[in-house]
Amino acid sequence: MQPILISVVGTTASGKSGLGIDLAEHFGGEVVSADSRQVYRGLDLGTGKVTAEECRGVPHHLLDIIDPGTPFSVAEYQPMAYEAIDGILSRGKLPFLVGGTGLYARAVTSGYRLVDVLPDEDFRREMEARPRAELVAAIAAYGVNASDPQISIRRLVRILEKLRAGAPAENECHPRYTTLQLGLTWDREVLYDRIEKRLDMRIRAGMIDEVKGLLDRGVSPEFLDRLGLEYRYTARYVQGEYAAYEDYRTQLLTEIRRFAKRQQTWFRRDSDIIWLDSGGDYTAQAITLVHAFIHRFTQDGTQPTHEETII
C-alpha cells in the first residue's frame, strides 16, 4: 500500500503557497516546496518565498538549502523531496507538496526515474542560441517528435542533451505515493491583475536591492539570468540596460504574464489535477477534497478516482 501525498500546484501569483499553508495547518501537516528557485538562500522577494510569519508555524522543507551560484537540478531535487516526504510520513503527519515548478512537482508525483546525464553548460549555451526549428530537427534525427510549440527552448535543449548522451528523451514513471493533485489559477484578466499587484509589492519591498546585493556578493549576471524572469530583468536594470524604470517594469510585467499563460497550458495537460474554483471558497473546497481522499484511501486502501474526489 502506497502512502498518500497531497500536491498543490498552480500558476504564479495564484495563491498556491497560501493555500498549501492553510491545508497543512488544517490537517496538521507539513509542506515540501516544489520550487526550483526557492531552494536558494537569499532569493526571497524575487521568488515569492513565504516568510516565517506567513508560515504560521507550519514546517516547510527544501527552502534555503543551497547558496546562489550553485547549480541545482530536478535530479538533485527529487531524492531530497522523497527524503522530506518520507520523514513527514514517519512522524505520522500528512505531506503537502506545494509549488509552481511543474517539472519538480511532477518528478515526485509521477515518480520519474531520472537518468543521470550531467548538464553540459557549453553545449547548452550553443544550442539555446540556435533557432527552434533547428533544435526540433536535431531531435527528430533521433526519432523523437518535439514539434509542439509549447515546449520551451530550454526543454528542447535538455531533450537533445539527453539524446546525444544515449539516454531516453522522456523519463519512466514509478510513483512512490498515491497522490491527490489540486490546482489553483484564475481567469486570465484576474490573474494578470494579481501578477501586477504582486510585482509592484515585491519591488516596493526591495526586490531591486535584493538583486543588487546578490551581484555585489559575486553572484554572476549569467546565473541570475538563468534563474528566471524577476532576476533576469532586474539584474539587467541594475546594470543599466534600461533607459528608464518604467521600461524595466513594463517588460518584466509582460514577460511574467506570458510565463503564467505558458504555465496554465503546461499544467492543463495533466488530467489528474483537480482544478479548484477560484471564484468561490477554494480553500473550503480543497479541504473537502482532501478529507474525501483520506477517507477513501484509508477505508479500503485504494486510490480515489478523479470522479470520486469531485464533491
C-alpha positions as CSV (number, residue, x, y, z in Angstrom):
1,M,0.0,0.0,0.0
2,Q,1.4,3.3,-1.0
3,P,1.5,6.3,1.4
4,I,-0.5,9.3,0.4
5,L,0.6,12.8,-0.7
6,I,-1.3,16.0,-1.4
7,S,0.1,18.1,-4.2
8,V,-0.8,21.8,-4.7
9,V,0.3,23.4,-8.0
10,G,-0.7,26.5,-9.9
11,T,0.4,29.5,-11.8
12,T,2.5,32.3,-10.5
13,A,0.5,34.7,-8.2
14,S,-2.3,32.2,-7.9
15,G,-2.1,31.9,-4.1
16,K,-1.0,28.3,-4.1
17,S,1.6,28.9,-1.3
18,G,-1.1,30.3,1.0
19,L,-3.5,27.5,0.2
20,G,-0.8,24.9,1.0
21,I,-0.2,26.5,4.4
22,D,-4.0,26.7,5.0
23,L,-4.3,23.0,4.2
24,A,-1.2,21.9,6.2
25,E,-2.4,23.9,9.2
26,H,-5.9,22.4,9.0
27,F,-4.7,18.8,8.7
28,G,-1.6,19.2,11.0
29,G,0.7,18.5,8.1
30,E,4.0,19.8,6.7
31,V,4.9,21.5,3.4
32,V,7.6,20.4,1.0
33,S,8.4,23.1,-1.5
34,A,8.4,22.3,-5.2
35,D,10.1,25.5,-6.4
36,S,13.3,25.4,-8.4
37,R,14.4,28.9,-7.1
38,Q,13.3,28.9,-3.5
39,V,16.0,26.3,-2.7
40,Y,18.5,29.2,-2.8
41,R,19.4,31.3,0.2
42,G,18.8,35.0,-0.1
43,L,16.4,34.6,-3.1
44,D,13.3,35.8,-1.3
45,L,11.4,38.6,-2.9
46,G,12.1,37.6,-6.5
47,T,10.9,34.1,-5.8
48,G,7.9,34.9,-3.7
49,K,9.3,32.9,-0.8
50,V,6.9,32.7,2.2
51,T,8.1,34.4,5.3
52,A,8.3,32.9,8.8
53,E,5.2,34.9,9.7
54,E,3.3,33.7,6.7
55,C,4.2,30.1,7.5
56,R,2.2,30.4,10.8
57,G,4.3,27.7,12.4
58,V,3.7,25.1,9.6
59,P,7.1,23.4,9.0
60,H,8.5,23.9,5.5
61,H,11.1,21.8,3.8
62,L,13.6,22.4,0.9
63,L,13.7,26.2,1.3
64,D,17.1,27.9,1.6
65,I,19.2,24.8,1.3
66,I,21.9,25.9,-1.1
67,D,23.9,29.1,-1.9
68,P,23.2,31.2,-5.0
69,G,25.6,30.4,-7.9
70,T,25.4,26.6,-7.2
71,P,23.9,24.6,-10.0
72,F,20.8,22.6,-9.0
73,S,18.6,20.4,-11.0
74,V,15.5,18.2,-10.7
75,A,17.8,15.2,-10.4
76,E,19.1,16.6,-7.2
77,Y,15.7,17.8,-6.0
78,Q,13.8,14.6,-6.4
79,P,15.7,12.5,-3.8
80,M,15.6,15.4,-1.4
81,A,11.9,15.7,-1.8
82,Y,11.4,12.0,-1.3
83,E,13.5,12.2,1.9
84,A,11.5,15.1,3.2
85,I,8.1,13.5,2.4
86,D,9.1,10.1,3.9
87,G,10.3,12.0,7.1
88,I,6.9,13.7,7.4
89,L,5.1,10.4,6.9
90,S,7.3,8.7,9.5
91,R,6.2,11.3,12.0
92,G,2.5,10.5,11.3
93,K,1.9,13.7,9.5
94,L,0.4,14.5,6.1
95,P,2.8,15.8,3.5
96,F,1.8,18.7,1.2
97,L,4.0,19.2,-1.9
98,V,3.5,22.8,-2.9
99,G,5.0,24.8,-5.7
100,G,4.8,26.2,-9.2
101,T,7.8,24.5,-10.8
102,G,5.8,21.9,-12.7
103,L,8.7,19.6,-13.5
104,Y,9.8,19.4,-9.9
105,A,6.3,18.6,-8.7
106,R,5.7,16.0,-11.5
107,A,9.1,14.4,-10.9
108,V,7.8,13.5,-7.4
109,T,4.1,12.8,-8.1
110,S,4.8,10.7,-11.2
111,G,7.9,9.1,-9.8
112,Y,10.2,9.9,-12.7
113,R,13.2,7.5,-12.9
114,L,15.7,10.2,-13.8
115,V,18.6,9.4,-16.0
116,D,21.8,10.9,-14.6
117,V,23.0,13.0,-17.6
118,L,25.1,15.8,-16.3
119,P,24.5,19.2,-17.8
120,D,26.9,20.5,-20.4
121,E,26.9,24.3,-20.0
122,D,28.9,25.0,-23.1
123,F,26.6,22.8,-25.2
124,R,23.5,24.4,-23.7
125,R,24.7,28.0,-24.4
126,E,25.4,27.0,-28.0
127,M,22.1,25.2,-28.5
128,E,20.0,27.9,-26.8
129,A,21.3,30.4,-29.4
130,R,20.0,28.4,-32.3
131,P,16.6,28.6,-33.9
132,R,13.7,26.5,-32.6
133,A,13.3,24.7,-36.0
134,E,17.0,23.6,-35.9
135,L,16.6,22.1,-32.4
136,V,13.4,20.3,-33.4
137,A,15.1,18.9,-36.5
138,A,18.1,17.8,-34.5
139,I,15.8,16.0,-32.0
140,A,13.9,14.4,-34.9
141,A,17.1,12.9,-36.2
142,Y,16.9,10.7,-33.1
143,G,13.4,9.6,-33.9
144,V,11.8,11.9,-31.3
145,N,9.0,14.3,-32.2
146,A,9.4,17.6,-30.3
147,S,7.4,19.9,-32.6
148,D,4.9,21.0,-30.0
149,P,5.3,24.8,-29.9
150,Q,4.6,24.8,-26.2
151,I,7.9,23.0,-25.4
152,S,10.3,25.7,-24.2
153,I,13.7,26.2,-25.8
154,R,15.4,25.2,-22.6
155,R,13.4,21.9,-22.5
156,L,14.3,21.2,-26.2
157,V,18.0,21.7,-25.4
158,R,17.7,19.3,-22.4
159,I,16.0,16.7,-24.6
160,L,18.8,17.0,-27.1
161,E,21.4,16.9,-24.4
162,K,20.0,13.6,-23.1
163,L,19.6,12.0,-26.5
164,R,23.2,12.7,-27.5
165,A,24.3,11.1,-24.3
166,G,22.3,7.9,-25.2
167,A,19.5,8.5,-22.6
168,P,15.8,8.4,-23.4
169,A,14.1,11.7,-24.1
170,E,11.4,11.0,-21.5
171,N,11.6,9.5,-18.1
172,E,10.0,6.3,-17.0
173,C,7.4,6.7,-14.2
174,H,7.3,4.7,-10.9
175,P,5.1,6.6,-8.4
176,R,6.0,6.2,-4.8
177,Y,2.9,7.8,-3.4
178,T,-0.8,7.8,-4.0
179,T,-1.3,11.5,-4.8
180,L,-4.2,13.9,-4.8
181,Q,-3.3,16.8,-7.1
182,L,-5.0,20.1,-6.6
183,G,-4.6,23.1,-9.0
184,L,-5.2,26.8,-8.5
185,T,-5.4,29.5,-11.1
186,W,-7.6,32.4,-12.1
187,D,-9.3,33.7,-15.2
188,R,-6.7,35.5,-17.3
189,E,-7.7,39.1,-16.6
190,V,-7.9,38.4,-12.8
191,L,-4.6,36.6,-12.9
192,Y,-2.9,39.4,-14.8
193,D,-4.1,41.9,-12.2
194,R,-2.9,39.7,-9.4
195,I,0.5,39.4,-11.1
196,E,0.8,43.2,-11.5
197,K,-0.1,43.9,-7.9
198,R,2.3,41.3,-6.6
199,L,5.1,42.6,-8.8
200,D,4.7,46.1,-7.5
201,M,4.5,44.8,-3.9
202,R,7.8,42.9,-4.4
203,I,9.5,46.0,-5.9
204,R,8.3,48.2,-3.0
205,A,9.6,45.6,-0.6
206,G,13.1,45.8,-2.0
207,M,13.4,43.2,-4.9
208,I,15.8,45.5,-6.8
209,D,18.0,45.9,-3.7
210,E,17.9,42.1,-3.3
211,V,19.3,41.7,-6.8
212,K,21.9,44.4,-6.2
213,G,23.1,42.6,-3.1
214,L,23.4,39.3,-5.0
215,L,25.5,41.0,-7.7
216,D,27.6,42.7,-5.0
217,R,28.3,39.3,-3.4
218,G,29.7,37.9,-6.6
219,V,26.7,36.1,-8.0
220,S,27.1,36.3,-11.7
221,P,24.6,38.0,-14.1
222,E,24.6,34.8,-16.1
223,F,23.4,32.8,-13.1
224,L,20.7,35.4,-12.4
225,D,19.7,35.3,-16.0
226,R,19.1,31.5,-15.8
227,L,17.1,31.9,-12.5
228,G,14.1,33.3,-14.3
229,L,12.3,36.5,-15.1
230,E,12.4,38.6,-11.9
231,Y,16.2,38.1,-11.6
232,R,17.0,38.2,-15.3
233,Y,15.3,41.6,-15.9
234,T,16.1,43.1,-12.6
235,A,19.8,42.3,-13.0
236,R,19.7,44.0,-16.4
237,Y,18.0,47.0,-14.9
238,V,20.6,47.2,-12.1
239,Q,23.4,47.1,-14.7
240,G,21.9,50.0,-16.6
241,E,20.4,48.2,-19.6
242,Y,17.2,50.1,-19.4
243,A,16.8,53.8,-20.2
244,A,14.1,54.2,-17.5
245,Y,12.5,52.3,-14.6
246,E,9.1,52.1,-16.4
247,D,10.8,50.3,-19.4
248,Y,12.1,47.7,-17.0
249,R,8.8,47.3,-15.1
250,T,6.8,47.1,-18.3
251,Q,8.9,44.4,-19.9
252,L,9.1,42.3,-16.7
253,L,5.4,42.5,-16.2
254,T,4.7,41.5,-19.8
255,E,7.1,38.5,-19.5
256,I,5.6,37.3,-16.2
257,R,2.1,37.3,-17.8
258,R,3.4,35.4,-20.8
259,F,5.0,32.9,-18.4
260,A,1.8,32.5,-16.5
261,K,0.0,31.7,-19.7
262,R,2.6,29.0,-20.5
263,Q,2.2,27.6,-17.0
264,Q,-1.6,27.3,-17.5
265,T,-1.1,25.4,-20.7
266,W,1.5,23.1,-19.1
267,F,-0.5,22.2,-16.1
268,R,-3.7,21.7,-18.0
269,R,-2.1,18.8,-19.8
270,D,-2.1,16.8,-16.6
271,S,-5.6,15.3,-16.4
272,D,-5.0,14.1,-12.8
273,I,-5.0,17.7,-11.5
274,I,-8.4,18.8,-10.0
275,W,-8.8,22.5,-10.6
276,L,-10.3,24.4,-7.7
277,D,-13.0,27.0,-8.2
278,S,-11.0,30.2,-7.6
279,G,-14.2,32.3,-7.9
280,G,-15.6,30.5,-4.8
281,D,-14.3,29.4,-1.5
282,Y,-11.5,27.3,-2.9
283,T,-9.9,26.7,0.5
284,A,-13.1,25.0,1.8
285,Q,-13.4,23.1,-1.5
286,A,-9.8,21.9,-1.1
287,I,-10.3,20.8,2.5
288,T,-13.4,18.8,1.4
289,L,-11.4,17.1,-1.4
290,V,-8.6,16.2,0.9
291,H,-10.9,14.8,3.6
292,A,-12.7,12.7,0.9
293,F,-9.3,11.5,-0.4
294,I,-8.0,10.5,3.0
295,H,-11.3,8.8,3.9
296,R,-11.5,6.9,0.6
297,F,-7.9,5.7,0.9
298,T,-8.0,4.7,4.5
299,Q,-11.3,2.9,4.1
300,D,-10.1,0.3,1.6
301,G,-6.5,1.2,0.6
302,T,-7.4,2.1,-3.0
303,Q,-6.6,5.3,-4.7
304,P,-9.6,7.6,-5.3
305,T,-10.6,8.1,-8.9
306,H,-10.9,11.6,-10.3
307,E,-14.7,11.3,-10.3
308,E,-14.8,10.0,-6.8
309,T,-13.0,13.0,-5.4
310,I,-15.3,15.6,-7.1
311,I,-17.9,16.6,-4.5
